[in-house]
Amino acid sequence: MIRLFALAFALIVGFAQAAQPSQEPDEPYVGQAGKDVIWVPTPSTLVDKMLDMAQVGPEDFVMDLGSGDGRNIIAAAKRGARALGVEWEEKLVELSRRRAVAEGVAERAKFVQGDMYEADISQASVLALFLLPVNLEKLKPKFERLRPGTRIVTNGYQISGWEPKEVGVAGGDCAPWCTAYLYVVR
Ligand SMILES: C[S@@+](CC[C@H](N)C(=O)[O-])C[C@H]1O[C@@H](n2cnc3c(N)ncnc32)[C@H](O)[C@@H]1O
């Protein structure tokens, strides 16, 4: 009898758990406050487009300033690149690390909690960014000191006064935020 009750309980709990939405703990929401810019994710089709435009490969060191849930960094690591995300919100850093582990790229996809304006970006060969014009403007002096040939690919917003080498639009089910700009440091 006791066994029967235990089995019935296990089944009920199991069904209840299966019915839960598959939200991870600390899943961010669109518009979530951030230090200098809110969290809005780059659509996955545009992530791929941005990394294609920057021709990311195993020889690259990719950085994302304000890396959110880690999607740009994890996608870059899946292409064999070493990649580092800098994110102010500790919970997003932890979520990103969990996702990198789940995707099997934790060796190459690293995340640090920190301020993007303070980050050392000098070793990056690619920056994959989704930031506001005001953020990009403030980072511009750092961009100008990057090694010639470094690629900067931005989602949605342009770097003022810089001429993009390429403008790309993600197709498929991308919406919104589907245009990217590629710059090459000279
Ligand atoms: C628009 S979201 C972009 C997220 C991710 N890069 C993407 O493309 O999906 C901007 C991110 O920057 C983070 N952020 C805001 N101010 C920051 C700062 N000063 N330093 C580091 N991260 C910051 C926010 O928490 C948010 O996750």
The ligand as an ORCA input file, in Angstrom:
! r2SCAN-3c Opt
* xyz 0 1
  C      21.633     45.196    -25.206
  S      22.220     43.956    -24.084
  C      23.221     42.979    -25.195
  C      23.456     41.576    -24.699
  C      24.302     40.700    -25.627
  N      25.542     41.348    -25.973
  C      23.555     40.342    -26.881
  O      23.988     40.779    -27.974
  O      22.553     39.612    -26.809
  C      23.433     44.933    -23.153
  C      24.040     44.241    -21.948
  O      25.008     45.133    -21.372
  C      25.013     44.976    -19.959
  N      25.638     46.178    -19.389
  C      25.083     47.402    -19.215
  N      25.994     48.281    -18.762
  C      27.170     47.595    -18.620
  C      28.481     47.946    -18.213
  N      28.819     49.193    -17.839
  N      29.441     46.989    -18.221
  C      29.144     45.721    -18.592
  N      27.912     45.322    -18.983
  C      26.937     46.249    -19.026
  C      23.557     44.760    -19.634
  O      23.401     44.138    -18.370
  C      23.097     43.890    -20.814
  O      23.237     42.525    -20.501
*
